């Protein structure tokens, strides 16, 4: 992508600080909206007299919409301007959150959550892209680290804040909070994001604006939605419907490649997927996210079944990871700025590999202390990798591609999380030796924990190989 790089003028410190405040709020709100809803599912099941499988769509509608549309809205931002689209996305998110709080039925709540997910897709796709327009290049790593910190804070804050609001004000209050925070982020974006530079408009004079690829958007959205569903439905059981969905994914992906090669203004230029920086980064991002999902899938079972912790203690131990992420994100970004993105990608993967190996070994020897020590090793490695990987990709992207490339980065992360839920959960169940993991013996759960994170360490090793091969090709 170096051939399409361009020089950026360094904005003034005041405008840069204000822009980072608005972008950070957008990242915080989108992460919080995901994590805060999970804790409300039992309450929603009672409120609407619905099954747990039905109320799960309150979470799935949000995630599926983001996954299906995040690349498309990134491309749309490249065409119409990233600032106006981000402001529109924040407005949609806030209105949809308010509609969710007033929803008279579960169906209307799910529809509102899907609209909320569309707003969040805009926010997630464009925040990283706009960093490239508003932050001096030598500070890009710090900005990426800040966004990672805000994402971690939103993830960590959601369950605790949601629990307090549910107990005090009821389930509608969690969506009213989203609406209020979204409105604050909207005002900050309107006030601080520059309207006169590339973040605020589409292609400059003399550049081809292009047409939005509607067919490619619909095709990619359907393909990604089918993949996400194939990984999430069945509650860990992989059956005929899952296989049929994967068949649709394969057909959709092949058709998408053919269609994009023939359209004059494609949603995704196929040459991007052959880029020596972007392609390896997307693959590593997906692998790393798959590994990180294992901590959320396996951790609760190990802490409660193998170590015998109660709900409160399990929640406290699980919060260590997000808290450490929030504390070390900005520092990781500064390290990237000082030592370089390429070297820190490798360093982050080394730390992650060591953390996975520690999770496979230390908890069985030292219990909670071993688990906590391993998480404290794994999580900073993840934050360092994310800051370095995002910086490396966005540093050399031309202005007219930043939105779609940022969307692809976010998509690879989401696909890794979705895949990790299914794949790492299946590895854990296979290692435990029973489909009913909740009723398994403590020793079997401990064995499953060790084997699952041994597999996770192997996936990190694959990511290291990809990083080294990418270095050799440059």
SVG drawing of the C-alpha trace seen along z (x, -y; Angstrom):
<svg xmlns="http://www.w3.org/2000/svg" viewBox="-46 -24 59 62">
<polyline fill="none" stroke="black" stroke-width="0.4" points="0.0,0.0 3.0,-2.3 2.3,-3.2 -0.9,-4.9 0.5,-6.6 0.3,-10.3 1.7,-13.0 -0.5,-14.2 -0.3,-17.6 0.0,-17.5 -3.1,-19.0 -2.9,-21.4 -2.7,-19.8 -6.1,-21.3 -8.0,-19.9 -6.2,-16.6 -7.1,-16.2 -10.8,-17.1 -11.0,-14.6 -9.5,-11.9 -12.0,-12.6 -14.9,-12.1 -13.4,-9.0 -12.7,-7.5 -16.3,-8.1 -17.6,-6.4 -15.4,-3.4 -16.5,-3.2 -20.2,-3.4 -20.1,-0.7 -18.3,1.7 -20.5,0.9 -23.7,1.5 -22.5,5.1 -21.4,6.1 -24.2,4.4 -26.9,6.2 -25.6,9.7 -26.3,9.3 -29.9,8.4 -30.9,11.6 -32.4,13.4 -34.4,10.4 -35.6,9.9 -36.7,13.6 -39.0,13.0 -40.2,9.6 -41.3,10.8 -42.2,14.4 -39.8,15.7 -37.3,18.6 -33.6,17.9 -33.0,18.9 -35.4,16.2 -33.9,13.4 -30.4,14.3 -31.4,12.5 -31.1,9.3 -27.4,9.9 -27.1,11.7 -29.0,9.0 -26.4,6.4 -23.4,8.6 -24.8,9.9 -25.5,6.4 -22.1,5.2 -20.4,8.2 -22.5,8.1 -22.2,4.4 -19.0,3.1 -16.9,3.3 -19.8,1.7 -20.2,-1.3 -16.4,-1.8 -16.5,-2.0 -19.5,-4.3 -17.5,-6.6 -14.7,-6.7 -17.2,-7.8 -19.4,-10.3 -17.1,-11.5 -16.2,-9.9 -17.1,-12.7 -20.7,-13.1 -21.3,-9.3 -19.9,-8.9 -22.2,-11.7 -25.1,-10.0 -24.1,-6.6 -24.0,-8.1 -27.4,-9.7 -28.8,-6.4 -27.2,-4.6 -28.8,-7.1 -32.2,-7.0 -32.2,-3.2 -31.1,-2.9 -34.0,-5.1 -36.3,-3.0 -35.0,0.2 -35.7,-1.3 -39.3,-1.9 -39.8,1.4 -43.3,2.9 -42.3,6.4 -39.3,8.6 -39.6,8.4 -39.4,4.6 -36.5,4.7 -34.6,7.0 -35.3,4.7 -34.1,1.7 -30.9,3.6 -30.3,4.4 -30.6,0.6 -28.3,0.0 -25.8,2.4 -25.8,0.5 -24.9,-2.6 -22.2,-0.8 -20.8,0.7 -20.4,-2.9 -18.7,-3.9 -16.3,-0.9 -15.4,-1.1 -14.7,-4.9 -13.0,-5.6 -9.8,-3.9 -10.0,-5.4 -10.4,-9.0 -7.4,-8.5 -5.3,-8.5 -6.7,-11.9 -6.5,-13.7 -3.4,-12.4 0.2,-13.0 1.8,-9.9 4.4,-9.7 1.5,-9.5 -0.7,-7.0 0.3,-4.1 -0.7,-6.1 -4.0,-6.9 -4.6,-3.2 -3.7,-2.3 -6.2,-4.8 -9.0,-3.3 -8.0,0.1 -8.2,-1.1 -11.7,-2.6 -12.9,0.6 -11.6,2.6 -13.2,0.1 -16.6,0.5 -16.3,4.3 -15.3,4.3 -17.9,1.7 -20.9,3.3 -21.6,6.2 -21.1,4.1 -23.0,1.1 -25.8,3.3 -26.2,5.2 -26.5,2.0 -29.1,0.5 -31.1,3.7 -31.4,3.9 -32.2,0.2 -34.2,-0.9 -35.1,2.2 -34.0,3.4 -35.1,0.3 -32.5,-1.8 -29.6,0.0 -30.7,-1.2 -31.5,-4.7 -27.8,-4.9 -26.7,-3.8 -28.9,-6.6 -27.5,-9.2 -23.9,-8.2 -24.5,-8.0 -25.9,-11.6 -22.8,-12.8 -20.5,-11.1 -22.6,-12.7 -22.2,-16.2 -18.4,-15.6 -18.1,-14.4 -20.0,-17.4 -18.0,-19.8 -14.5,-18.4 -14.1,-16.3 -12.7,-18.6 -15.2,-19.2 -12.7,-20.9 -10.2,-18.0 -10.3,-14.5 -12.2,-13.2 -15.1,-15.4 -15.6,-14.8 -15.3,-12.2 -12.7,-12.2 -11.0,-15.5 -11.3,-17.5 -10.0,-15.6 -10.4,-12.2 -13.0,-9.7 -15.9,-9.5 -17.1,-6.1 -20.4,-4.5 -21.5,-2.5 -21.5,1.2 -25.0,2.2 -24.9,5.7 -21.5,6.4 -22.8,5.0 -25.8,7.2 -23.8,10.3 -21.1,9.7 -23.6,9.0 -25.5,12.2 -22.3,14.2 -21.0,12.8 -24.3,13.2 -24.5,16.8 -21.0,17.4 -21.8,15.7 -25.0,17.8 -23.1,21.0 -20.8,20.3 -23.4,19.3 -26.5,21.4 -26.8,24.8 -25.3,24.0 -22.1,25.8 -23.7,28.6 -22.6,28.6 -25.3,30.1 -26.8,30.1 -28.0,26.5 -24.5,25.3 -23.1,27.2 -25.7,25.8 -24.9,22.3 -21.2,22.9 -22.0,24.1 -23.8,20.8 -20.7,19.0 -18.5,20.8 -20.8,20.1 -21.3,16.4 -17.6,15.8 -16.9,17.2 -19.6,15.2 -18.4,12.1 -14.9,12.5 -16.3,12.9 -18.6,9.9 -16.0,7.6 -13.6,8.4 -16.2,7.2 -17.6,4.1 -16.1,0.7 -16.2,-0.6 -16.0,2.5 -16.9,2.6 -13.5,4.2 -10.7,4.0 -9.4,7.5 -5.8,6.1 -6.1,5.1 -6.4,8.7 -3.1,9.4 -1.4,6.5 1.8,7.7 0.8,5.7 -3.0,5.9 -3.5,9.5 -1.2,10.9 -2.5,8.4 -6.1,9.5 -5.2,13.2 -3.2,12.4 -6.0,10.3 -8.5,13.1 -6.3,15.7 -5.5,13.5 -9.2,12.7 -10.0,16.4 -7.4,17.0 -8.7,14.2 -12.3,15.5 -11.1,18.7 -10.6,16.8 -14.3,15.8 -15.5,19.3 -13.4,21.5 -12.5,19.2 -15.9,19.2 -16.2,23.0 -12.6,23.5 -13.0,21.0 -16.4,22.3 -16.1,26.0 -12.5,26.8 -11.6,24.3 -15.1,24.1 -15.4,20.3 -18.8,18.7 -20.5,16.4 -19.1,13.2 -15.6,14.5 -15.7,15.9 -16.8,12.5 -14.1,10.7 -11.3,12.9 -12.7,12.6 -12.6,8.9 -8.8,9.0 -8.3,9.2 -10.5,6.2 -9.0,4.1 -5.4,4.9 -6.4,4.1 -7.7,0.7 -4.6,-0.1 -2.0,0.9 -3.6,-0.1 -2.3,-3.7 1.2,-2.5 1.2,0.1 0.5,-2.6 3.3,-4.7 5.7,-1.7 4.6,-1.2 5.3,-4.8 8.8,-4.6 10.0,-1.2 8.1,-0.7 4.9,1.2 6.6,4.2 8.8,5.1 5.9,4.7 3.6,7.0 6.1,9.8 6.6,8.7 2.9,8.7 2.5,12.2 5.4,13.5 3.8,12.2 0.5,13.8 2.1,17.1 3.7,17.1 0.4,16.1 -1.4,19.0 1.3,21.5 0.9,20.1 -2.8,20.6 -2.3,24.2 0.0,24.9 -0.1,22.4 -3.8,22.6 -3.5,26.3 -0.5,25.7 -1.4,22.5 -5.2,22.1 -6.6,18.6 -3.1,17.1 -1.8,19.0 -4.8,18.0 -4.4,14.3 -0.7,14.3 -1.3,15.9 -4.0,13.3 -1.7,10.5 0.9,11.8 -1.6,12.5 -3.6,9.3 -0.8,6.7 0.5,8.8 -3.0,8.6 -3.1,4.8 0.4,4.4 -0.4,6.5 -3.6,4.6 -2.0,1.2 1.0,2.3 -1.1,4.2 -3.6,1.4 -0.8,-1.2 1.1,0.9 -2.0,1.3 -3.3,-2.3 0.1,-4.0 0.3,-3.5 -3.3,-3.4 -4.4,-6.1 -7.1,-8.4 -9.7,-6.9 -9.2,-3.5 -9.0,-4.2 -12.7,-3.5 -12.9,-0.2 -9.6,1.0 -10.6,0.0 -13.8,1.9 -11.9,4.9 -9.7,4.8 -12.7,4.6 -14.4,7.4 -11.4,9.7 -11.5,9.1 -15.2,9.8 -14.9,13.0 -12.2,14.2 -14.4,13.6 -17.3,15.4 -15.1,18.3 -13.4,18.5 -16.8,19.0 -17.5,22.0 -14.1,23.5 -12.5,23.0 -15.7,24.0 -15.7,27.2 -12.0,27.9 -12.8,27.4 -15.8,29.8 -13.8,32.4 -11.0,32.2 -13.4,32.4 -15.0,35.4 -18.7,34.5 -21.1,32.2 -22.5,31.1 -19.5,29.2 -21.4,27.6 -21.8,31.0 -18.2,32.3 -15.9,33.4 -13.4,30.7 -10.4,32.8 -11.9,33.1 -12.5,29.4 -9.0,28.7 -7.7,31.1 -9.9,29.3 -8.5,26.0 -4.9,27.1 -5.5,28.6 -7.6,25.7 -4.9,23.2 -2.2,25.5 -4.2,25.2 -4.5,21.4 -0.7,21.2 -0.4,23.1 -2.7,20.6 -0.5,17.8 2.5,19.6 0.8,19.7 0.3,15.9 4.0,15.5 4.9,17.5 2.6,15.2 4.3,12.1 7.8,13.4 6.8,14.4 5.3,11.0 8.6,9.4 10.6,11.5 8.4,10.5 8.8,6.8"/>
</svg>
